[in-house]
Amino acid sequence: MASINQAAWLDAIGQPLRVGSADMPKAREGEIVVRNRAIAINPVSWKAQDTGVTVQKWPVLLEYDIAGEVYEVGVGVDNSRKGDRVVACVEGPMNPDSRHGAFQLYCVAKTATVAKIPDNVAFTEACVLPIAFNTAVVSLCAPPGKGFGLPSPSLHPTQSGKTIVVWGASSSVGVLTLQLARAAGIKAIGVSSAQNFGLCTSCGAVEMLDYHEPSIVQDVVRTVRAVGGSFVGILDCVSIPNQSLKFCIPVLEHLGGGELGVLHPDVQPEVSNKITITHIFGMNEITHAFWKDYITPALEQGELKCLPEALVVGKGLESLQKALDVLRKGVSAKKVVVEL
Ligand SMILES: NC(=O)c1ccc[n+]([C@@H]2O[C@H](COP(=O)([O-])OP(=O)(O)OC[C@H]3O[C@@H](n4cnc5c(N)ncnc54)[C@H](OP(=O)(O)O)[C@@H]3O)[C@@H](O)[C@H]2O)c1
C-alpha cells in the first residue's frame, strides 16, 4: 500500500527540494508521531541546502521546528495522547534516520522536547518557538563552558541582580532570550534596528539601542552602567565578525570583560583574557525540564509569547523551498513559516 506520508527531500548540496513520497514513520519507545501542521525555518536549514552543514545522510529531510497533532504514541509515553495539539523540537538532519526530519507530513518527535499548546495558540504561531527557545535556555542557563550559568526562567520570577546584553535582540533567538531573561529576573539590554524596539521591549528588554548608530559601542557601555546590576556579558545572536563581534568585543573591553556568547561554532574571535568566549549549542538536555514544565503553562498564562511573529509564506510541502529562499535573503523580526 502506498504511504500516506509525503516529504520535501534535499537530495544533494545546492539542489532544490523535491517533493515525493516518504515512509510512514512508526513511533518507537519514548517517541510520538506528529501530523505536522506548521513548520518554521531556521537559518541553519538554508545553510544546509547551500553547504551540507549538519547533514548526516543524503537524501535528507531538514528542520527541527514543528507544530501539529499527535498521530501515534510509542511505548512508555505518558505525556502525550493521540489528537493532542503540540509543538516539538525534532532532531532533523542531525539524526541520520529521516523519520526525525521536519520536512514531511508525519515525523517523529522524542517526548522530551514536546509540549502541548493551548487551544488559542495556532500551529503557525507555536512552531516559531523550538530551536530559538532551546538556544535561549542554553545561553542563559547552561553551566559555564556551555552557557552563562544564570538562574532559570520561572513562572514566578525573582530579581537575580544580573544584567546581560542581547545583540541582535529582534532575531528569533534574541526575542526568546529577552522573554526568558525577564522570566529569570535578569535585566536584558537589547541591540536591534530602531523599528524593532517596541517588539523587544514588549519581550522584556529594559533598554534598547540601535546598532546603526556610529556611537553604538559607547551607547551600550553607558547603558550597561546606567542599568546597573552585576554585568555578565553579551549574547551575540548575530555572531558575524564584521557585523556584530566588531562591536561586542570593544564593549566588553570597555566594561572590564565578561562572557561573550557566540552562536556559530566556527567563529573563533581573538580576545583578551578578560573575555570568555562561550560557543552556544541549542540542542542540550538542559532544555528538557523546560519543555516538560514551562512551555505549556507559560503559553497559557501569557508569560511566553510566540514571537517573532510568523511570516507564513505558503501552504504545503511545495512551499518549503520558497521559505528557505525567503529566509536566505534575510528577515527582520519575523519567523518564516509554512502551513501544512
Ligand atoms: N548555535 C545554535 O544552536 C544556534 C541556534 C539557533 C540559531 N543559530 C544561529 O544564530 C543566528 C540567529 O538565528 P535566528 O534564527 O535567531 O536569526 P534571525 O531571526 O533570522 O535573525 C534576523 C535578525 O537579525 C538581526 N540582525 C541582522 N544583522 C544584524 C546586526 N548586524 N546587528 C544586530 N542585529 C542584526 C535583524 O535585526 P533588525 O531587523 O532589528 O536589524 C533581524 O531581526 C543564525 O546565524 C543561526 O544560524 C545558532
The ligand as a Tripos MOL2 file, in Angstrom:
@<TRIPOS>MOLECULE
LIG
   48    52     1     0     0
SMALL
NO_CHARGES

@<TRIPOS>ATOM
      1 N1         24.2130   27.5410   17.8890 N.am      1 LIG1
      2 C1         22.9320   27.2390   17.8190 C.2       1 LIG1
      3 O1         22.4670   26.2630   18.4290 O.2       1 LIG1
      4 C2         22.0290   28.1510   17.0410 C.ar      1 LIG1
      5 C3         20.6460   28.0470   17.2270 C.ar      1 LIG1
      6 C4         19.8230   28.9250   16.5370 C.ar      1 LIG1
      7 C5         20.3860   29.8450   15.6620 C.ar      1 LIG1
      8 N2         21.7250   29.8820   15.4870 N.ar      1 LIG1
      9 C6         22.3270   30.8780   14.5870 C.3       1 LIG1
     10 O2         22.0800   32.1240   15.2040 O.3       1 LIG1
     11 C7         21.8390   33.1170   14.2300 C.3       1 LIG1
     12 C8         20.5000   33.7720   14.5450 C.3       1 LIG1
     13 O3         19.4290   32.8790   14.2540 O.3       1 LIG1
     14 P1         17.9450   33.4330   14.2780 P.3       1 LIG1
     15 O4         17.0430   32.4040   13.7420 O.co2     1 LIG1
     16 O5         17.6770   34.0000   15.6150 O.co2     1 LIG1
     17 O6         18.0970   34.6200   13.2280 O.3       1 LIG1
     18 P2         17.0040   35.5430   12.5140 P.3       1 LIG1
     19 O7         15.7770   35.6330   13.3610 O.co2     1 LIG1
     20 O8         16.8290   35.1220   11.1140 O.co2     1 LIG1
     21 O9         17.7770   36.9380   12.5180 O.3       1 LIG1
     22 C9         17.1870   38.0710   11.9320 C.3       1 LIG1
     23 C10        17.5230   39.2780   12.7800 C.3       1 LIG1
     24 O10        18.9150   39.5240   12.7410 O.3       1 LIG1
     25 C11        19.0900   40.8790   13.0870 C.3       1 LIG1
     26 N3         20.3710   41.3720   12.5980 N.ar      1 LIG1
     27 C12        20.8990   41.1960   11.3650 C.ar      1 LIG1
     28 N4         22.1160   41.8170   11.2880 N.ar      1 LIG1
     29 C13        22.3220   42.3950   12.4980 C.ar      1 LIG1
     30 C14        23.3890   43.1620   13.0500 C.ar      1 LIG1
     31 N5         24.4820   43.4530   12.3150 N.pl3     1 LIG1
     32 N6         23.2870   43.5800   14.3290 N.ar      1 LIG1
     33 C15        22.1930   43.2720   15.0770 C.ar      1 LIG1
     34 N7         21.1440   42.5520   14.6130 N.ar      1 LIG1
     35 C16        21.2140   42.1250   13.3390 C.ar      1 LIG1
     36 C17        17.9420   41.5930   12.4080 C.3       1 LIG1
     37 O11        17.6430   42.6690   13.2720 O.3       1 LIG1
     38 P3         16.9760   44.0610   12.7730 P.3       1 LIG1
     39 O12        15.9650   43.6950   11.7370 O.co2     1 LIG1
     40 O13        16.3900   44.6070   14.0300 O.co2     1 LIG1
     41 O14        18.0920   44.8840   12.2170 O.co2     1 LIG1
     42 C18        16.8380   40.5250   12.3120 C.3       1 LIG1
     43 O15        15.7060   40.7770   13.1070 O.3       1 LIG1
     44 C19        21.8770   32.4280   12.8870 C.3       1 LIG1
     45 O16        23.1520   32.6000   12.3190 O.3       1 LIG1
     46 C20        21.6730   30.9610   13.2220 C.3       1 LIG1
     47 O17        22.2630   30.0890   12.3060 O.3       1 LIG1
     48 C21        22.5650   29.0530   16.1490 C.ar      1 LIG1
@<TRIPOS>BOND
     1     1     2 1
     2     2     3 2
     3     2     4 1
     4     4     5 ar
     5     4    48 ar
     6     5     6 ar
     7     6     7 ar
     8     7     8 ar
     9     8     9 1
    10     8    48 ar
    11     9    10 1
    12     9    46 1
    13    10    11 1
    14    11    12 1
    15    11    44 1
    16    12    13 1
    17    13    14 1
    18    14    15 2
    19    14    16 1
    20    14    17 1
    21    17    18 1
    22    18    19 2
    23    18    20 1
    24    18    21 1
    25    21    22 1
    26    22    23 1
    27    23    24 1
    28    23    42 1
    29    24    25 1
    30    25    26 1
    31    25    36 1
    32    26    27 ar
    33    26    35 ar
    34    27    28 ar
    35    28    29 ar
    36    29    30 ar
    37    29    35 ar
    38    30    31 1
    39    30    32 ar
    40    32    33 ar
    41    33    34 ar
    42    34    35 ar
    43    36    37 1
    44    36    42 1
    45    37    38 1
    46    38    39 2
    47    38    40 1
    48    38    41 1
    49    42    43 1
    50    44    45 1
    51    44    46 1
    52    46    47 1
@<TRIPOS>SUBSTRUCTURE
     1 LIG1         1 GROUP 0 **** ****
